[in-house]
Amino acid sequence: MSEFIPLSVPSIKGNEWKYVKECIDTEWVSSAGKYVDQFEKDICRLSGAGYAIACVNGTAALQIALQLVGVTSDDEVIVPTITFIASVNAISYLNAKPVFMDCDDFYNIDVEKTIDFIRKETIYKNGFTFNKKTGKRIAAVIIVHVFGNPVNVVYLLDLCRARNLSIVEDAAESIGTYYTAGDLSSRHTGTIGDVGCYSFNGNKIITCGGGGMIVTNNRDYAERAKYLTTQAKDDPVRYIHHEIGYNFRLTNVQAALGVAQLESLQDYIIVKKKNYEYYKLNIDSIPGLYLANVPEYGHSNYWFYCLRINPDGYGKNREELMKYFSEHKIQTRPIWYLNHLQQPYKNAQSYRIEYAYKLYDRTLNIPCSVNITQAQLDTVIKVLKNGSKK
C-alpha cells in the first residue's frame, strides 16, 4: 500500500523539545518568559526590523497593524483578491471595507493596476486619498507576499508616500524572503512598509503551532502594538484600562518552539529551493504543465510550489488532476478562492480583476514539506507523467 504524501507539514528536528521542556520545568508557560523576548529579538536580527512584537497568530497581527496605521470604521483598504482570507477579514474587524485588486504572474498584487487605480479612481485632498466612487477615505494598502514571493513594490511605495497611504505587509508566508535587486536590495519582506506581519501557523516554513509577529521600524507603533496586544493595561497592578485592548500575546511555550524553528530556517530554505528546482526540471518537460517561476528580483523562501496546468495540453483540468492525485494518496489543493467572490465580500468594490481568474482555474499547490523525501518527490513526478496519458 502506497504511503500518504501530505501537502505541507512541520519539520521539528532541532532544539524544540529542549526549549519547550525548559518552559515546563521552570513553569514559565504563559505569555511571559525569556523565550517570548528571545523570539522577538531573533526576528529583528533576521529581518532587520527595529522592533518585533509577538502575538497569538498572523491574523491578530494584521488587525493590530491596521489599527497602528490609523484604519478606522468606514475607511477603505486596498487588498489583493488572491490571498488567504485573513488579510481581508482583518479589515472587516475594524469595520473598514476592502477594495480588491488583481494579481501578477507571481500571485502577488498587480502593482501596475493598483497604481492605475490610485491615479485614476481616487482623489487627493486635505492630506488624504479618497475613493471617487464611494467618497470614502482609503487609508492603507495591504501587500501580501504570496507563497513566499516578494511583491515588486518599489513604484507603489513612492505613490503611497505621496498620497499618504500606509502600507501594511502581510508577510505571513515569506519569513526569510528578501530583495536582491534595486533600491530594496537585501531588505526583508515585512520591513518595507509601515508595519509587517509574519505567521507561524502549522503549515508555514517555520511554526510555533500557531503564532504571529508584528514588525516595524517605528518605535511608537511598536509600543502601541505591545500595549494593544496585552489588554491595553495602563496600570497592570490595579487593572486600569483607558482603551479596548486584546488578549493577543504569544505564550512562552510557543515562542520556545519559534526560537528553535528559527535556528533551522536557513537550512529549510536551502532544502525548499533544492526541491523546487528538482520539481521544475522534471515537471516543465511534461506537456501542458510547468512549475510557476519565482521573482528574479528577490530571494524567495520557496514556501509553496504552484503547478500550472494547461488542460488542453495535459488532458486534465485542475479538478480532475486534484482527484487523480487524491486517488494516489497525494495531497494537493487549489489556491484560495478569489476573495472578491466570497459571500461576505461579493458587494465590495474590485478593480479590473482578470488574470486572477486564470491562475485560480489553472493552479494546484503540490507537496512541499521540508522533510519530503526524494522518493516522495519522484512519486509526485511519476503520477504527473502517468496522468498525462489520455
Secondary structure as UniProt FT lines:
FT   HELIX           16..26
FT   HELIX           34..47
FT   STRAND          51..55
FT   HELIX           58..68
FT   TURN            69..70
FT   TURN            73..74
FT   STRAND          76..80
FT   HELIX           86..93
FT   TURN            94..95
FT   STRAND          97..101
FT   TURN            105..106
FT   HELIX           111..121
FT   STRAND          122..125
FT   TURN            126..127
FT   STRAND          128..131
FT   TURN            132..134
FT   STRAND          137..144
FT   HELIX           146..148
FT   HELIX           154..162
FT   TURN            163..164
FT   STRAND          166..170
FT   TURN            172..173
FT   TURN            175..176
FT   STRAND          178..179
FT   HELIX           182..184
FT   TURN            185..186
FT   TURN            189..190
FT   STRAND          195..199
FT   TURN            202..203
FT   STRAND          211..216
FT   HELIX           219..229
FT   TURN            231..232
FT   TURN            236..239
FT   HELIX           252..283
FT   TURN            284..285
FT   TURN            287..288
FT   STRAND          289..291
FT   TURN            296..297
FT   STRAND          298..299
FT   STRAND          305..309
FT   HELIX           311..314
FT   HELIX           318..327
FT   TURN            328..329
FT   STRAND          333..334
FT   HELIX           339..341
FT   HELIX           343..345
FT   TURN            346..347
FT   STRAND          349..351
FT   HELIX           355..362
FT   STRAND          363..366
FT   TURN            370..371
FT   HELIX           374..387
//
